[in-house]
Amino acid sequence: MTTPIPSSLAPFLQEYNFAALSPQANASLLIERSLVYGSRAEIRWLFAEYPRAQIADWIKRFGRDRLPHPHIDFWKIVLEIQE
């Protein structure tokens, strides 16, 4: 089920037309920005919008390059990602 992107994420997506973003088409971008900048409410939205496995897969594929070091370590623990 697709729910609207929280407007509170807009400041972290300034280089994009926020109104044109889609949870389906822009999943990678929204996962990245939510994991880095998201508040509890935004993280709740993220995990309600995308399957846990999709978020974990994103971290495995892109996390090392796109997440700050403390963030990737945190999310690997939370999502029980072994590498």
C-alpha positions in Angstrom: 0.0 0.0 0.0 1.4 3.3 -1.0 1.0 6.2 1.4 2.1 9.8 0.7 5.7 10.7 1.3 5.9 12.6 4.6 6.2 16.3 3.9 8.8 16.5 6.7 11.2 14.7 4.3 11.0 17.6 1.8 14.0 19.6 3.3 16.2 16.5 2.7 15.1 16.3 -1.0 15.5 20.0 -2.0 17.2 19.2 -5.3 14.1 17.3 -6.4 10.5 18.4 -7.2 9.0 16.9 -4.1 5.5 16.9 -5.5 6.7 14.7 -8.4 8.4 12.1 -6.3 6.8 8.7 -6.1 7.3 6.0 -3.5 7.5 3.4 -6.2 9.6 5.2 -8.8 11.9 6.8 -6.3 12.3 4.0 -3.7 16.1 4.0 -3.6 16.3 7.8 -3.1 13.6 7.7 -0.4 15.1 4.8 1.4 18.5 6.6 1.4 17.2 9.9 2.7 14.9 8.4 5.3 17.7 6.2 6.7 20.1 9.2 6.9 17.8 12.0 8.0 14.5 10.5 9.0 12.9 11.1 12.4 11.0 8.3 14.1 7.8 9.2 12.2 9.6 9.1 8.9 11.3 5.8 9.7 7.9 4.4 10.7 6.6 5.5 7.3 9.6 3.9 5.6 9.1 0.5 7.2 5.3 0.7 6.5 5.9 1.6 2.8 8.7 -0.8 1.9 9.2 -4.4 3.0 12.0 -4.9 5.5 13.8 -7.1 3.0 13.8 -4.3 0.4 15.4 -1.9 2.9 18.0 -4.5 4.0 18.8 -5.2 0.3 19.3 -1.5 -0.3 21.7 -1.3 2.6 23.7 -4.3 1.3 23.9 -2.9 -2.2 24.3 0.8 -1.6 24.8 1.5 2.1 28.6 1.5 2.2 28.7 4.2 -0.5 25.7 6.3 0.5 25.3 6.1 4.3 27.5 7.8 6.8 29.6 5.2 8.7 27.7 5.3 12.0 24.4 5.0 10.1 25.3 1.9 8.2 26.6 0.2 11.3 23.3 1.0 13.2 21.1 -0.2 10.4 23.1 -3.4 9.9 22.5 -4.2 13.6 18.8 -3.3 13.5 18.2 -5.3 10.3 20.5 -8.1 11.4 22.6 -7.9 8.2 25.6 -10.2 8.2 28.5 -9.5 5.7 
